[in-house]
Amino acid sequence: MAETTETAPVTALTVVSPTPPPVAMDFYTDAQALATIQRWGTLLASSQLVPKHLRGDIGSCTLCVVIARQTGQNPLVVAQSLFEVSGRAGWSAVYMIAQADASGKFVGPIQYEITGKGETLSITAYATLKANGQVVKGTTVSMEMARKEGWTKNPKYGSMPAQMLCYRA
């Protein structure tokens, strides 16, 4: 049986929110700016809309506000998209895909080359740069890689393997 190669976009979250432009708040020297950011951090930390790992953590929520202000994002979107592993912040794949798609640097959204099925499934993400038409590709990920890396502990790799590999790609 011959393997087929197909190209299919994967539906991803598009981050669209009324967000103020990035602001250089000098909270290092401006006590009022720091107090404002801390109030927003306290508000986020008390919300049931933030992930459990941020609830009650005023310091981390305050840093989410700082990141949001510096990048022109909505503080709630930042809080919902960040996670922590061994003391380091990481971004959800859905958020990063949405940011890349919204960046304006690519012709259209990120695309996915899907090869094989079942246990031979592999996926490569690619996009075309607007600036020069060059096609850029991510690392190819496969179900074999997912098993070896322990990703398949997540039951979604059994129920929606293509979607999960697209997030990794």
N, C-alpha and C positions, 0 to 999 in steps of 0.2 A: 504494500500500500504506500503510495507516494505521499510525502508530506506536502502540505499546502502552505503557502505564505500569503497572508492577507494583511491589509492595512485597515485599522479601525480606530477612530477616536474613542476615547474613554470619557464618559461624562464626569466632569470634576466641578467642584464648587468654584464659583466665580465670586470673588470678594468684592462686593459693591456696597459701600456704606458711605453716608455723608460724614466725611472725615476732614478735619481741618488740615491745612498744609503743615509740613514739618515746621516746628518752632524751636529756635535755639533758646531754651530756657536756661538761664545760668543759675541752676539750683545749687551749684557749688558755692556761690557767693551771695545769692539772693535768698534770704530766709523766707520771704513771702512766696517765692516760686517753689521752694522746697516744701513749704507747708501745703500749698495747693496740690502738688503732686502726691504728697502723703495722704491728703484727704481723699483723693481719687483712689489711691491704693487701698485705703481703709474701706471705701465703698465697695470696690471689687472683692476684697477679702471677705466681706459680709454677705456676698451674693450667692444664691444657689445656682446662678447661671455660669459661674466659673467652674472649671474642673475640680474634683475633690482635692487633688494635691495642692491647690492654691487657696482653698477655703480656709480662712483664719490666718493665712500667711501674709501679713501686711507688707513685710519686706519684699517678698517675691512679687506681690501684686503691684507695689509701688514701682518696682523695676519694669513690670509690664507696661505701666503708664509711661515711664521714661522711654522705653523702646518705641512705644506707639507714637509719642510726640516727636521723637527723632526721625522716624520713618514715615510720618504722615498717615499712620494707620489708626483704626478705631481701637481703643484700649481693650474692649471686650473681645474683639476678634483676635488680638494678640494673645490675650489670656487663654482663650479657647484653643489656640493653635500651638502654644508652647508646651513642651513636656521636659522633664528632667531625667537624666540618666547619669548616675555617678557624679552629681554636682555640676553637670554641664547642661546648658539649655539646647534643645533641639526643636525643630519645627515639624509639624505634621506634613505628610506628603501631599495631602489635599490642598493645604494652604500654599505650599511651595509651588505646586503645579498651577494653582490659580494666580499666584504672583507672577510666574514666568509668562503665562498666557496673557496677563493684563499689562505686561511690561512694554509692549509695543516693539520689542526687539525681534519678534518672529513674524513670519508670514502665516497668519492663522494660528490655531492652538497647537500644542504639542501633539504629535501623532505617535502611533504605536505599531510596530511591525510584529505580528503575531505568527509564530511558526510552531507547528506540531499541535498535538492535542493530548489531554490527559497527562500521563507521566513524562511525555516528551515536550510539553508546552514550554516555549521560551518567548520572551518579549524584549524588544529593544525600543526605547523611546527615541524619537528624533524630531527635529524642527528645522525650518529653513530660516536663516538669518535675513532680515530685511536689508541690512546694510550691503551685503555682497552676494546674496543668493546661495551661500554655502550651506550645505546640509550638515548639521551637527547631531551626533548620536551619543546616547548614554551607554552605560554598560549593559550588555545583554544579561538578563536574569532568567532563570529557569526553575522548574519544579525541583530538579535535582539540587540546584543551589539552595533553594528554600529548605529542603530537607536537611542538607548538610549544615546550614547555618542555624537551624532550629526554628525557623520562621513558621513552620507548619504546626507548631504548638497552638497557634492561633487557628481555631476551627474554620475561620473564613477562607483559609487556603483550600479547604475541602469543599466548601459550598460555592465559592466564587474565586477560583484560582486565577483567572485571567485579570480580574480587577485588582487583586492583591499584588500580582506581579507587575501590573502597570504602575501601581503606586511605588513599588521598589525601583522600577526602571527609570 
